[in-house]
Amino acid sequence: MSEPHSAAINFHVHMISDSTGETLMEVMHASVAQFENVAPIEHLFALVRSPRQLERALAHIEDYPGIVMYTLVNPDLRRELEDCCARLEMPAIAVLDPIQATLSAYLGASIRGKAGAQRVLDADYYRRIEAMNYSMAHDDGAGDDYASADVILLGISRTSKTPTSIYLGNRGIRTANIPIVPGAAVSEDIFKLKKPLVVGLTATPERIVQIRRNRLLNLNEDRNTDYVEEDSVRDEVVYAKRLFARHGCPSIDVTRRSIEETAAKIINLLNDHRTKRSS
């Protein structure tokens, strides 16, 4: 007899940065991924460079005890944050300190102590910000100008279109996603675009039903509808697969894939797509 799954451990994690906070987010996600059944409740405070900005973060930390991760250069702000965490008996982790100290000792060079130095504002950085803005503006069929997208994701509800789009946007890939809705045809113009790679996302009907039911429960809705009826969902999946096949779109089954794995597959497909277009 299999053991029952234990409930996920929820905990607050506060990330305080004098830059964009992206480094903290990446470190936190990579660290949490090493643990099973943990679900961090994320609180990000970016561009914290004044006492007033820090006060807002400290008030939030006191209201929601948890773990604090930070990248602050200003010694006064660091000291205030560390003193607050010590008073509240909360762990505070300066995530870049060990790396910087090791590099400093090895190179025989002093640390610059410049706020936001870990995020060089170069062309690549601005490209990623622009791609993120595009992806958020073209979520779930919103926006227009699909011709300038790098990737267009198609899929029925609950096939991870939005998180995959945002992840790709964070990698500098302009990504739009369009839902496949029963009774509403996807515009044929999408498949005539030359620049974007159009990718279909799919999953098993059983997995989609499970996710949809959980979503309805979170919304305090427990009524049975076609949205969670297995035969109807199976029809949606079949329709989507036929649509992808008819237009020669590559498709990815996301049932057992993480967002990162799905994105990696899409990036490989995009590289192939770009190579074919340039040849």
C-alpha positions in Angstrom: 0.0 0.0 0.0 1.5 3.3 -1.0 2.1 6.0 1.5 -0.1 9.1 1.3 1.5 12.2 -0.2 2.4 14.7 2.5 1.0 18.2 2.2 3.3 20.8 0.8 5.3 22.9 3.3 4.5 26.6 2.7 6.9 29.3 3.9 7.5 33.0 3.3 10.7 34.0 1.6 11.5 37.7 1.3 14.0 38.8 -1.4 15.4 42.3 -1.0 17.7 43.7 -3.6 19.2 47.0 -4.6 18.9 45.9 -8.2 16.1 44.1 -10.1 16.0 41.1 -7.8 16.4 38.7 -10.7 19.6 37.2 -9.3 17.8 36.5 -6.0 14.8 34.9 -7.7 17.1 32.6 -9.7 19.1 31.5 -6.6 16.0 31.0 -4.6 14.2 28.9 -7.3 17.3 26.8 -7.9 17.7 26.2 -4.1 14.0 25.3 -3.5 14.0 22.9 -6.4 16.3 20.6 -4.4 13.5 20.0 -1.8 10.3 18.0 -2.2 6.9 19.2 -1.1 7.9 22.8 -0.4 6.0 25.8 -1.7 7.6 29.2 -1.1 5.4 32.2 -0.8 7.5 34.8 -2.6 7.9 38.5 -1.6 10.2 40.5 -3.8 11.4 44.0 -3.0 13.6 45.4 -5.8 15.6 48.6 -6.2 15.8 49.1 -2.4 18.3 51.9 -2.1 17.0 54.2 0.6 15.9 53.8 4.3 12.3 54.6 3.4 12.3 51.8 0.8 13.8 49.4 3.3 11.3 50.3 6.0 8.5 49.1 3.8 10.2 45.8 3.3 11.0 45.4 7.0 7.3 46.0 7.9 6.3 43.3 5.5 8.9 40.9 6.9 7.6 41.4 10.4 4.0 40.7 9.3 5.0 37.5 7.4 7.9 35.7 9.2 10.1 33.5 7.1 13.5 33.5 5.4 15.2 36.6 4.1 17.5 36.6 1.2 19.2 39.8 0.1 21.7 41.6 -2.1 22.4 45.0 -0.6 25.6 46.9 -1.0 24.9 49.9 1.2 26.4 49.0 4.7 23.8 51.0 6.6 20.9 49.3 4.9 22.5 45.9 5.3 23.1 46.6 9.0 19.5 47.7 9.5 18.2 44.6 7.7 20.4 42.2 9.6 19.6 43.8 13.0 15.8 43.5 12.2 16.2 39.9 11.3 18.2 39.2 14.4 15.6 40.8 16.6 12.8 38.8 14.9 15.0 35.6 15.0 14.7 35.1 11.2 17.6 33.8 9.1 19.0 36.4 6.7 21.2 35.2 3.8 23.5 37.5 1.8 23.5 35.3 -1.2 26.4 37.0 -3.1 28.8 37.4 -0.1 30.5 34.0 -0.2 31.1 34.2 -4.0 32.4 37.8 -3.8 34.6 37.1 -0.8 36.2 34.1 -2.6 36.7 36.0 -5.8 38.2 38.9 -3.9 40.7 36.7 -2.1 41.6 34.8 -5.2 42.0 37.9 -7.4 43.6 40.0 -4.8 41.1 42.7 -5.7 38.6 44.7 -3.6 34.9 44.6 -4.2 33.5 47.7 -5.9 30.5 48.1 -3.6 28.3 49.5 -6.3 24.5 49.0 -6.0 23.1 46.9 -8.9 26.6 46.0 -10.2 25.5 42.4 -10.7 23.0 43.6 -13.3 24.9 45.2 -16.1 22.6 47.4 -18.1 23.7 46.3 -21.6 21.8 45.6 -24.8 21.1 42.0 -23.8 19.5 43.1 -20.5 17.2 45.6 -22.3 16.3 43.0 -24.8 15.2 40.6 -22.1 13.1 43.4 -20.4 11.5 44.2 -23.8 10.7 40.5 -24.4 9.2 40.2 -20.9 6.9 43.2 -21.6 5.9 41.7 -25.0 5.1 38.3 -23.5 3.0 39.8 -20.7 1.1 42.1 -23.2 0.4 39.1 -25.5 -0.8 36.6 -22.8 -3.9 34.5 -23.5 -4.7 36.0 -26.9 -4.3 39.6 -25.9 -2.4 42.2 -27.9 -1.7 42.2 -31.6 1.5 42.5 -33.7 2.0 38.7 -33.6 4.3 39.1 -36.7 7.0 40.4 -34.5 6.9 37.5 -32.0 9.7 35.0 -31.9 7.4 32.3 -30.6 3.6 31.8 -30.6 2.2 29.1 -28.3 -1.1 27.5 -28.9 -3.0 25.2 -26.6 -6.2 24.5 -24.8 -6.8 25.7 -21.3 -4.3 24.5 -18.6 -1.4 23.5 -20.9 1.0 25.9 -19.2 0.9 28.5 -21.9 1.3 31.5 -19.7 4.2 30.3 -17.4 6.1 29.0 -20.4 5.6 32.4 -22.2 6.9 34.3 -19.2 9.8 32.0 -18.8 10.8 32.4 -22.4 10.3 36.2 -22.2 12.7 36.2 -19.3 15.2 34.5 -21.6 14.8 37.3 -24.1 12.4 35.5 -26.4 9.3 37.5 -27.5 6.5 35.0 -26.8 2.8 35.3 -27.4 0.2 32.6 -26.4 -3.2 32.0 -27.8 -5.8 29.8 -26.3 -7.6 27.1 -28.3 -11.3 27.5 -27.2 -14.1 25.1 -28.2 -16.2 26.8 -30.9 -13.8 29.6 -31.6 -11.4 29.1 -34.5 -7.8 30.2 -34.3 -7.1 32.8 -37.0 -5.5 31.3 -40.1 -3.3 34.3 -40.4 -1.3 33.1 -37.4 0.0 30.1 -39.4 1.0 32.4 -42.4 3.4 34.4 -40.4 7.1 33.9 -41.4 9.1 35.1 -38.5 7.4 33.4 -35.4 7.8 29.7 -34.6 4.3 28.4 -33.9 4.3 25.7 -31.3 1.4 23.6 -29.9 1.2 22.6 -26.3 -0.8 19.6 -25.3 -1.2 17.2 -22.4 -3.2 14.1 -21.5 -6.9 14.6 -20.9 -6.5 13.1 -17.4 -3.9 15.6 -16.5 -5.8 18.6 -17.8 -9.0 17.5 -16.0 -7.0 17.2 -12.8 -5.5 20.7 -13.1 -8.8 22.2 -14.1 -10.6 20.7 -11.2 -8.0 22.0 -8.8 -8.4 25.4 -10.3 -12.2 25.4 -9.8 -11.7 24.2 -6.2 -9.4 27.2 -5.6 -12.1 29.4 -7.0 -14.7 27.7 -4.7 -16.5 26.2 -7.6 -17.4 22.5 -7.5 -20.0 22.2 -10.2 -19.6 19.8 -13.1 -19.2 21.4 -16.5 -17.8 20.4 -19.9 -14.6 22.3 -18.7 -13.8 19.3 -16.4 -15.8 16.5 -18.2 -13.2 14.0 -19.4 -14.9 13.2 -22.8 -15.2 16.9 -23.6 -11.6 17.5 -22.6 -10.5 14.6 -24.8 -12.4 16.1 -27.7 -10.5 19.4 -27.1 -7.1 17.6 -27.1 -7.9 15.7 -30.3 -9.1 19.0 -32.0 -5.9 20.7 -30.9 -3.6 17.9 -32.2 -5.4 17.9 -35.5 -5.0 21.6 -35.8 -1.3 21.3 -35.2 -0.9 18.5 -37.7 -2.9 20.3 -40.3 -0.6 23.3 -40.2 2.6 21.4 -39.7 3.2 22.9 -36.2 5.6 21.1 -33.8 3.8 20.1 -30.7 5.0 19.3 -27.1 3.3 17.1 -24.6 3.8 19.0 -21.3 2.2 16.3 -19.1 5.5 15.2 -17.5 7.6 18.2 -18.4 8.6 21.1 -16.1 8.3 24.6 -17.5 12.1 24.7 -17.8 12.1 21.5 -19.8 9.3 22.7 -22.1 11.1 26.0 -22.7 14.4 24.2 -23.4 12.6 22.2 -26.1 11.0 25.3 -27.6 14.4 27.1 -27.7 15.9 24.2 -29.6 13.0 24.3 -32.0 13.4 28.0 -32.4 17.1 27.7 -33.2 16.3 25.2 -35.9 13.5 27.4 -37.2 15.9 30.4 -37.4 18.5 28.3 -39.1 16.1 27.2 -41.8 14.8 30.8 -42.4 18.4 32.1 -42.9 19.5 29.3 -45.2 
